[in-house]
């Protein structure tokens, strides 16, 4: 590792953290290129007044899980700040002191709305501002706030928006994503820990271990070159070439880019060659980056007493109107002036957004004069204030090496469906070496905008390189293994392909990333099986759908077909108030909805007809048709019950199609799925569980698969290599001319840009992005004895008003399992709820489910289950969900149904041709979302390889 050349771009906290950890881990050839004439980045402690002020990061936010706090907690460098911005004096623009109790109640209301928002915001599609304003106005109509006048309530709300914008770094809280707001994790403990009279730069000494004991110091400063503005990074050659604005050049094996997101936004088009992948660009565009500035005012002596902490500004409407038409309009966004810890003569004004950017363009004299105007308006003669003797301001946006303060999650983040993980993901060379790495606070999934997030990000990338070289050293003696065909993935598609290849005596190998084969088929033992009794359940695929398919024929040949058939969504339909729906009425609504959905299937026949206007989604089609049906009902009560059942059917369809929301399903393509002429309302069970089929196939192929082969890179088009190279994370290397990739669509969506080098053809990429794929999960409750009657088939949950405020609202119901295991209920959950439960413990999930059952059935004495199992398919990095569906995004693609299964044939050296085929349930034109579709897809792609081989289109290695 001593000879590995690593360049870190940026000597901010993340860059220094990365370099320190690299040097500590034995890397010697490390250089940091810093564009400024100082280190620290957005940590900028500057001499001012009695000691120092922090122009950038100022506080250590929290204690638990905060790496900055952990670094310094034993060294007495931190102190508790006693400033609470929203609780200081509130003055209006007439100089009137507003009642502190009244303002305190309104601020507490705003705070409580955000603190208690997690359930609501998880599935909220609007902005943080729209959510907060709506909730605020709703609460103001209650008797608790009847004594507060409208003007004051609006003034406080306006103040709180400015305050919250400074927390987020947004121009407006209508720009901040509502659900994205939840991405940030607060660290428990005091939220504002100051650095006494030394400033935040103190942390650098602890990162580099200069303190507490200089004997263990990591000599990072010797590796830093200042005034080195990086202007160009060539990152696809065997070595990375970096050019600086002063004309200097540097070569490296790896580059860690720690520049701010603001700099990346401004320069990504010219900074990198070749251009960054689309997902990386989407992350740069989608994650937002804003400006928060400080105005420090030094007074000859304080005109306030020790108890006074500053003042917050409440603008009267007429004064706001007046100032907006002047050159001082920016002043309206200064939301307060507050005391500074360990600086007795200083007040600090806070400002964010476009007004902060405007302020930065003005000279000190103009800004000082404007601040005094604010003092005159708001403080008036209330305190004997004096003119400041000095001013110091931050200029984070106008500094081209920052272009702002920190990152946040905006509505654009949602629209581009991006994340910090996408920004953090490294770019690799054709052989899996991480060449271009990214750190900085914006790459932190949950601690963005903070110094502790920046430190963690730097350490993360240093660990990535350390692990890469440790792994490379361990595995460098491994040689390439050569096969005629390599199959990636040991699910049903991979096993189906293997069966065909085995029968054809082809030399092949199946590479499976997990420690088992079967993919989304997994019959598991419940977590609490006692006394030697094993309770086995199917955590994934549970049934065979129909008999006219290859998988049923194979299972039947192996004598695995169970005598008992199953149905779902049966039993009592009960509302949360205990009302049981009339069975005839339930069937009537079910029949009508089934009829509407069946009619929608016919739309697929019109997809190539010009001029046909299709419904925006299946939800729109169903809702419109169902509304027409309901309007003919006689009573309003019956109509209300019908719409409640419609809500259940929508929840059921979300689960049945594994989508996040019902409006994601295409009406135009609804008829793409084929039942192959069979009625598949009843489902076929397999003796012993679905894994019995997998075991039979595994026995046929036991020498033809490798487990724990986590594929890192598929290099498929290189003039210098004769075949397709597959690299695994354990260092294993494989070469073939024919590759069948059966990875789930969820995995392809997440990683196809990084997985394939070069990227897949545009048509395949578009299909991967467009075809829908989501998560459903199962909750199994096994009871020692059943507490229901023999003829009871389960419970379906109807909500009078379902606002999806809790994950349990996404459960459709609990079905009695009528095959094996006995005495077991199966709960189904989809949408956001399926994602949310994966963060909870099994015990918490089961407790909520039992509470739900008792609520609906109105029986408090229901026994606790003696065993249970909860699936977590989205967490599984080798699966990332359940199965595919025809999304509305497919409406705009031509022939997308056939795109994924179309062979990718390409030339390679010595006039040879290679081929890549994709297989899996999502690749099958008619049987997507099913195990028989996956199995048949693998079979068909293996047969395609045999056909191509017979026609001599492909050469062997």
N, C-alpha and C positions, 0 to 999 in steps of 0.2 A: 504493500500500500504506500510505501514511502515515495515511489516514483509516479504515482497517480497525480495528474495535474488537475486541480480543482480551483475554479474561479468563482467567487461569490460577488455578485453585483449588488452593491449597497452595503454600507457600514451602519445601517440602522440596527435596532435591537435584534431583529430576526437574523440579519446577516452576521452580526457578531456572535449570536448564539450558535448559528450553524458552524461558523469557523472555529469557535472555541471547542465545540464538541468533536469536530473532525480532527483537530490537532490533538485533543485528549485521547482520541481513538487510534492515534498512530499515523495519521496522514501528515506528511511534512510539507508537501508542495501545494500550499494553499495561499491564495492571494485574494484580498478584498479590494475591489475597485469602487471608490466612493466619489460621487460627483461633487459633493460639497467640500468646503474647506475644513469641515469638522466631522466628527463621528456622532452617532446617536440617532440620526434620522428624525423621526417625529417625537423623540425624547430630546428636548432642547432646553437645558437648564442654563439660564442667562443671569449674569450679575445685574442686580437692580436694587436700588434703595439700600436697606440694611444688610441684605445678603444676596439671595438669589430668588428668581421666579421661574416657573416652568411655562414656557410658551406653548408647549405641546402637552403630552401626557403629564398628568399632575398627581393622580391618586392611584394607589394600589386598590383595586376593586374586589373586596372580599378576601376571605382567608382559606376556606376549605376548597381543595382542588385548584388552588391558584399557585402556579409554580413560582411566581415572583415572591409571593408571601413565604412560600416554603424555603426559598433561597435565603431570606433575610430575617425570618421571624425570631431567631435567637440572638440577634445582634443589636437590638435597641435602636434601629434606624428609622422605625415607623412610629407614628403617633396617631391617635384617633382625632379626626377632624370633628369639631362640634358645629359645623355649618350644615344646615338643612335648607337648601335653596327655597323650596316652596313654602317654608314656614316662617320666613322673615316678614318684616313689615311690608304691607301692600299700600302703595300710594297711587292715586289716580293723577291724570294729567292736569287737574285743577289744583294739585297740591294737597288734596284731602287724604287723610289717613283712613283707610277702609277698615271696618270692624274686623279684628283679627280672628274672632271666633267664627264669624260668617265666612271669611275667606278660607279659614282652616277647614271648615266643613266641606266647602266646594272642592278644595284641593284634595281632601281625603276621598271625596266621591270620585274624582278623576283617577286618583291612585288605585282605588279599589276596583274600578272598572278594568284597568289594565292588569292588576294583580290576579283578578278572578276570571280572566278572559280565556284561559287555555282551552276549555271545552268548546266554547263558542268559536274561537278563532281557528281551531284546528281544521275546520271544514269551510271556513269563511273565504269567499273569493274576492271580497272588496278590500279597500285600504284600511289601514289602522285608523285614519282620521274619520272615515265614514262610519266605522263601527263605534268609535268612542263618542262621536257627536250624537249618534242615534241613542246610545245607552244613556248618555248624559241628559239629553232632553227628556227621555222617558222617566228618569229618576226625578227630574225637577217637577214633574206633574204630581208627585206623591205628596202626602201631607207633611212629610219630614222637611221638605224644602219650600213649603208654602209661604214662609215669611221672607223669602229672598226675592228681591225685585229682578226683573228680566235684564236690565242693563248690567247690574253687577255680575249676574251669572254668565253673561256673554263676555264680559271683560276678563273674568277669571279663566274661562275656557280659552280665550284668545291667548292669555299669558301661558296657560298650560301647554298649548300647542307649540309655542316658541320654546318653552322649556324642553318639551319632548323632542322637538326637532334638533335641539343641541345634543340630546342623548344619542339620537339616531344618526345625526349629520345629514338630515334630509332638508330639502328646501321647504317641504310641506308634509304634514303627516298624511295628506291624501296621496302622497307619492310612496309612502311606506306600505309594504305589503302587510295585510292583517295576519295571515297565517305565517308569513315570513318572520314576523315579530317574535314568534315562539321559538325560532331557531336559536336565539341567543340564550345561553344558560347563565344565570346569576350564580356567583360563588357565595356560599353561606358565609356569614361573618360581617364585620363592619364594611359598608360599601365604599367609604371614603377614608382611606388611610394615607396620611401625608408623610412626606419625607423630611420632616422637621425643617431645619435651615440649610439642608444640603441639596435638596432637589432630587428629581427622579434619576439624574445621571448616576446617582449612587449605585443603582442596580448593575451598571456595567462592570463595576469592580467585583461584584459577586458572581456575575456570569463568567467572567474571565478568571475567577478565583484569586484575584489580587488581594481580596479580603475574604475571610478574616485573617488568613495566614499567607503572607506574600511568598513564602517558600514554595507554595503549590501553584503559583501564578502561571496561567497559560499565556504565552507571549503573543497575543493576538495583534497588539498594536504594531508590532514589527512586520506584520503581514498586510497592513492597510496602506493603500496608495490613495492620497487625497487628490481632489481636483481632477478625477478621472471619470469624465462623463462618457458612459458607454453609448455609442451611436449605432452600432451594427453588430448582430450576432449571427454568424453562419454556422448552423447547427446540424447539417446533414452529412458533412464530410466525415472521414474517419476521425478527425479531430475538430473541435469547435474553434472557430476563429472569431476573435472579438476585436472590434475597432473602436477606438475612443475619439472623441471630438478633437483632441490635441494631435491626432495623427498617429498615435502609438497603437501597436498591435499586440495581442496576446493569444497564445494557443492553449487549449485545455482539453482534457478528456471529459470533464463534466462542468456544467455551469449551473449555479443556483441563483436564480433571479429573485431578488427580494425587494425590487422597486415597488413603490406604492401602486395600488390599483389605478390611481389617477394618472400616473405616468404610463402605465400599460394602455389605458384607454386612449391616450393621446398619441402614442407612438407604436402600437403593435404592428401597424401596417408597414412601417419602415424599419423597425428595430430588428425584425427576425427575417431570415432567409434560409430555407423557404418559408412561406407563410405558415402560420400556426394552423392546426386542424380546426374544423368548424366548431367542434364542441368547446375547444379552448377559447376561440373567439367569442362564442356565445356566452361563455362564463365571464369574459372580460367586459362584454357589452351588458350582460344581464345583471351582474352584481353591481350595486350602485356605490357611489363614492361622493361624499359631500364635504362641505367646508364648515368648520366651527372655529371662531376666532376669539381672542381675548384682548381686552384693552386695559392695561395696567396703568393706574393713575397714582402717582406718589404725591403725598401732601407733606408740607413741612412738619406738621404734627397732626395727629388724628383729631377731627372735630366731633368724634363720637366716643361714647363710653364703652367699657369692656363688654357690656351685655348686648350692645347693638351689633347686628351681624350684616347689615346692609339693607337694601330696599329693592322691592320688585315693582315693575311698572305696569300699571293698568291704564290703557288708553281709553279715553272717552271717544265715542264715535265721531263727534264733530272735530275733535283734535286730530284724529287719524286722517279724516278726509282732508283737512287743511294741509297737513305735513306731506301727504302723498303727492301733492302738486308742487313741491319745492325740491330744491337740490339736496335737502336733508332727508329725503324720503327714507333712506336707509336706516335712519335713527329709530324708526318704528320697531325694528326687529332687535334692538338692544332690550333684553327682557329684564335686566336687573344689574345692580352694582353690589358686590359683596366683599366682605373682608377676606384677607388671605392669611392662612396659618403662618405664624412666625414672621409676619411682616406687619408690624403695628401701624405703619403709616400708609398702607396701600389699600385701595379698592380696585376690584377687577370687574369690568363690564363684559358681559357675554353676548355674542351675536353669532348667528349662523345663516346659512343659505345664501341666496343671491345678494342680500344686503351686506353680508360679510365680505363677499367678493367685491362689491362696490366700495366698501370701506377701505379695503386694501389698496385701492388705486388713489386714495386721497393722501395728502401730506399730513404730518403730525399736527400742525397748527390747525388745519381744518377739522380734523377729528376731535382735537381737544376743545375747540370752540363749540362743536356740536354736542359734545358730552356736557359742557357747561350749560348749554341750552336745556338739556334734559334735567340737569340738576335744578335749574331755575323753575322749570315747569312742574317737576314732581316733588322736589324737596322744599322749594320755595324758601321761606324763612323759618321753617320748622326746626332746622339745625343751623348753627353758625358756620356753614361750610365755607371753605376757602378755595382759591384757585390752585390746582395742582402745580407742583414745581417740576414735574417730569412725567413723561408718558413713554410707554413701551408697548408695542402691538405685535401680534403674530401676523404672518402673511402667507399662510399655508397654500392658498390657491395660486397666487401670482408667482410663487417660487416654482419654476418649471421642473424642479427635481422632486416635487410632491404633488402639485395640482389638487390639493385638498387635504382633508384631515384623516378621515377613516371611512370604512365601508359599512353598508347596511343592506337589508333585503327590501327591494322595491317591487312595485307592480311589474316592472320589466323583468325582474328575476323570475316571477311566475310565468309571464308570457313566454319567455325563452326556455322555461323549464330547466334552469341551470342551478348550480350550487357551488359552494366553496370547494367541495370535493373535485368537481370538474376543473376548477382552476388549479388545484393542488396536484392533480395527476401528472406525473412526469412524462416527458416524451422520450421515446427510446430509439435506439438505432436498430437496424435489421436483426440484431442478435440479442436483443433484450436488454442492452445496457442502458440505464437511465442517463441520457445525455443532457437534456434540458429540464431542470427541476425548478419548482416554484415554491417560495415561502413568503412570509409576511402575514400580517394580521388578517388580510382579506382571504387567505387560504384556510383559515381556521373555521371549522364547521360550526362551532358553538361559542367560541370566544373571540370572534371577530371584533374589531374596533378597540381591542385592548392590548396592553403590553404583554400580559401573560399569554394571550393568544399568539402574539408575534414570537415570543420566546419558544413556545411549544412548537410552532411551525418550523423554526430554524432547527431545533433539535430533531424534529421529525425527518427532515430531509438529510441531515447528517446521519441519522440512524439508517435511512434508506440506503445511502451509499456504503455505510459500514457493513450492513447485512448483505449487500450485493457482493462486496469483495470477499467477505467471509464465506459466502455460499460459493462464489466462483473458485476460491482456493480449495474448498472441499471437493468440488465437482469438476475441476479443470482436467482431470485425467479421463473423464467420461468421453466415450467416442459416440459418433453418430450411429444410430441403429437404422437400418434400411429395410423398408417394407414396400410391397407392391401397392398396398392400400393402407392408409391410416384412418381410423374412425375416431373422431373426438366426441366423447360422451358415451356413457354406458347406460343410458335410459332405454326406453322401448325402441326408439328409432335406431340407436346404435346397436342394440341387440338384434333388431330385425335385419339391419344391414349385415351384421356379423354372421347371422344364420345363413344368408344367401352366399356370402363369400366363403364360408366354411364348406358349404355343399359343393362349391365350385373349385375347391382346393386352391384358393388364392392365399398367398402369404400376406397376412394382414395383422394388425394389432389395434385393439380398442383401448384408448387412453381415457381413464375416468378420474376426475379431480377429487371425488370424495373417497371415503374408505369403504364404499359399497357400490354395487351397480343397482340399477332400477330407476334412477332419476326421481321423477315425481310419483313413482310407485314406491311406497315404503310402509310395510306392515310392521308396526312397532308394539313393544310391550309397554303398558301403562306404567306410570311412575311409582305406584305404591303396591304393586302386586305382592301379596303376602301368602304365607303358608304353602309356598310352592305353586300356587295357582297363578298362571299367567293370563292376564287380560290383554288380548291382542286386538288392535284396531288398525284400520287403514288411515294413515295420516294424510295421504294424498289421494290418488285415484282409487275409487272404491268399487266401481261397477264396470261391467262390459255393457256396451250400448248396441244391442242388436246382434243377430246371429250371422248375417251375410258379410262377414269380414274375416280376414286371415287370423286375427288374434283369437277370436272365438273358436275357430276351427282348431287352432293349436291347443287351446285350453281344453277343448272337448276331447281331443285325441289323448291328452294327458290325464283324462278323467278328473278334471278340476272344477267342472260346472256344478254349482250348488243347486239343490232341488228348490230352494226357497227364492222367490223373486221379491224385489223391494220396490217400494214407491216412496216418494218424498212429498213434503208439504201437505201431509194429511193430518187428521185429528181435529181438535177443537180450535176454532178461531176465536180468540178471547181478547177483549180490550183491557187496557190497564186498570179500568175501574171494575173489572170482573164481569162485564157484560159478555155473554156468549152469543156469537152470531148464529142466526138460523142456518141450519145445514143446507136447506134448499136455496136460500139466498146466496150463500157462499158459492155453491155449485153454479148458480145462475150467472154470477159475476165472473167466475172462473171460465165458464163456457164462452161468455161474450168476449173476454179479453183474449182467450185462445183463438177465437174466430177472427178478431182484429189482427192479431199477430200473424195468423195464417194468411190473411188477405195481403198483409204487407210483404210476404214472401214473393208475391207475384211481381213486385216492383223491379226485381232483379232482371226480369225479362225485358225491361224497357231501358236498361242502363246504356245501351248503345244507340238509342233512338234520339235524334236531335230534337231540341226544343222542349223536352220533358222537364218539368220543374219538380224536383224531388223534395220531400220533407227534410228539414234540417237535421232531424235525428229520429230514431225509433220512438223516443219519448214524446216528441212533438206529434208524431203520427198517432200513437196510442192515445195520448191525452185528448187530442182533437176528436177522434172517433168515439172515444169513451164518453166524452162530454155530450156529444150528440145523443148518445144512447141514454145517458142519465137524465137529460133534460125532459125526456118523455115519461119519467117516473112521476107518480101522482103526488107523493108527499115529500116535504123537505127533509124529514127524518130519514126516509129511505135513500134520498140523494146523498145525505151526509154519510150514511153507512157505506154506500157504494164507493164514495171517494176515499173513505178510510181503507176499504179493501183494495182500491187502486194503489194506494200508498204501499200496502204490503206487497202487491204484485211487482211494483217498481223495485222494492228492496230485494225481492226474490230474483228478478231479472239481473240486478247488479251482481248478485252472488252467482247465478247460473252462467253469466257471461264473463265473470271475473273482471268487471270494469270498476273504475273508481266512482263514476257517476253515470246515471242512466242516459243522460244526453250525449254520452260519448259513442253510443252504438248507432251505426248507420242504418237508416231505413232503406236506403237504396240497395245496400248489400245484404240485407237481412235474410234474403233467400239463398245466399251462397251455400249455407250449410245443407248437406244432404242427409236425410234419414235412410237413404238407399231403399226406399219403398217399404220400410218397416215402421211399425208403431213402437216407439221407444219410451212410452210412458212408464213401463215397468223396466226395472233394471236387473241385470243378471249378476248374481253374487258368485264369488269364487271360493271354493273350499279352502279354509285356512287363511284366507286373505289374498290380496292381489300379488303379494310378493312370492306366492307359490309359483305363479307363471314365470316371474323373474328367475327364481331358483332353477326351474326346468331349463330355461334358456342358458343360464349361467353354466349349468352342467355340460351343455353342448359345446360351450365356448371357453371352458375353464383355462385353457392355455393361451387364449387369445385376448386377454385383457390385463391391463396394468392399473392398479388403484393408486390413489394419492398422486396422480400426475396432473398437477395444476398448470394448465397451459398458460404461458406468459406471452408468447409471440408466435404468429404464423407468418413466416416470410415467404411469399409465394411468387414473386416476380423479380428476379435478379439476373442480369446478363452474365454474372459470374458463377452462378450455381446451376446445376443440372436439374434440381427438383424443388419440391416444396419443403421448407425447413420448419419443424415444429420444436420450439424451445419451451421447456417446463421450468418452473421456479426452483426445483431441486437440482437443476443443472442437466437433467436428461435432455438428449437431443435426438430427433428423429428426422428421417428424410424419406419422401415418397414422391411419386408422380401423380397420385390420386388421393385426394383427401375428401372425406365425408365429415362435415362439421354438423353435429346434432345438438349444439348448445341451445338452451332455451332462448326464446325471443327476449326474455327479461335480461339474460346475460348479454345477448347481442346488443340490445338497446343501450346497456350500460357501458360496454367496452369495445364495440366493434371497431371504433376508430383507432384505439390503442392496440387492439388484438391483431389486426391484419396490417401487414406492411408489404406493399403499399395498401391503401384503403381499398375496400371492395368497390366494384363498379357503381356508378351513381344510381342505377336502377335498383340494385340490391339495397343500397343505403337508404334510398327513399322508402322502399317497402318496409325495411326494418323500423324506420321511424314512424311510418304511417299505421301499420297494423297494430291494433290495440292489444294490450297485455296488462293484466292486473293480478291482484291478490285476493284469494279467499282463504279463510282458515276454518278449522273445525275444533269444536269443544266437546269432548267425550266425557260423560258423567256415568260412572258405573256404580250401581247400588248393590249392597249385599242382598237385599230383597227388593223386588219391585213394589212400589207403593201405588201402582195404578192397576186398573182392571185389565183383564186379558184382551178385551176388545178396544181398549184405548190406544190410539195410534200416534198421539203426540199433541203438541201445542204450537199454534202459530200466533205470533204476537202482533196485535193491532194497536196502534196508537191513535188516540183521539186527535192529538196535535203532535206531530213528530218534527221537531226542529233539529234533530241530529246533534243535540247538545252533549251527548254522552255516547261512549262507544257501544253501550248496550242497545242503543237505538238502531244500530245497524244489523242486529241479529234478526233473522226472519222467523225463527222458531226452533223448537226442539222436537226431533223425530224419534220415535221408538225404533230401535234397530230390531228387525224381526228375524234376522239370521243369527249371526254371532258377532260379538258376545251378547249373552242374555242380560236382562236387567240394566240395559244401557240406553241413555238418551244421547242424541247427537245434535248439538247446536251448530248452526251455520252462520257465519258472519262475513260480510264483504265490505267494499268501499273503504272509507277512511278508518272505520272501526277495525277492519282486519289488520291495518297497519298499526293502529294504536295498541291493540292487545299484545303485540309482540314486544312492547316495552315493559309489560307487566309480568309479575310472577304468576305461575300457575295458580297458586293459592289465592291471589287477589282476583284472578279471573273467575275461579270457581265460586268464590264468596259472592261476587256480583251476580253470577248466574243463578245461584240459589236464592238470592234476594229477589231476583226477577221472577223466578218460578213461583215463589211464595206470594209475590205481589199480584200476579195474574191469576193464579189458581185460588187465591184467598185461603191458603192453608199454611199457618205459621209452623205447624208441627212436621213439615216435610223433613225426612232424615237427610243427613249429610251424605254425600257419595263416599264410598270407601276406596274409590280409585278414580283416576281421571287422566286425561291427556289433552294438551293444547298444541296445535300445530303452529309453526312459525315459518312459512314458506318465503316470505319476503326477506327475512334475515339471512337465509341461506345464500351465500354468495355464488354458489354453483347453480342456483335456480332463479332466485329473485322474483318469485311470484307463483302464480298457478297455471294459467293458460291464456291463449289468445282469443281475440274476438274481432269482428269486423267493425272498425271504428269509422267515425265520420271523416277522418283524414283520408281514408281510402277512396272516398267519393270522387276525389280529384285526380286520382292516378289511373293510368291506362293499364289494363291487364296485370294489375298488381297480384292477382290470385296466383299467377303462374311464375312470377318473378323470382321468388325465393328458391323455388325448386329448379330453376333453369340452370344448366351446367355452365360454369365459368371455365372456358377452355382458352388456353393461352400458350404462346410459343416460349421456348427456353433454348439454351445453347444446344448445338449439335442437331438442329432441326427436330427437336423433340417437342411434344405437346404435353402440357400438364392440365389437370382438371380439378376444380374444387366444386363440390356439391353441398348444398345445405339441406338438412333433413330435420324432421321433428314435426310435432303436431301443427305448429304455426305455418309450416311449409306445405301442408296438404290443402289443396284447393277446395275440397268438399268436406273433409272430416276433421278439420281443425278443432282443437280443444279436447280431443278424445285420445284415449290410449290406442285404440285401433287405428286412428289417423296417424299417430306417431309411428306405430309399428309398420304400417303400410308405407309410410314415407321413407323409412329406412330401407325397406325391402326394394321399393321402386328405384331408389338412388343407387343401391348396390347393383341392381339389374342394369341400370343405365351404364354403369362402369363396365360391366361385362360386355354389353353391346358395343360400347366405344372401343373396348380392347379388341373385340373380334373384328371390328372394321379398321383396325390398325391406326386409329386416330391418335392413339397415345402410345408412347414408347415406354418400355421398362427401364429402370435405372441400370 
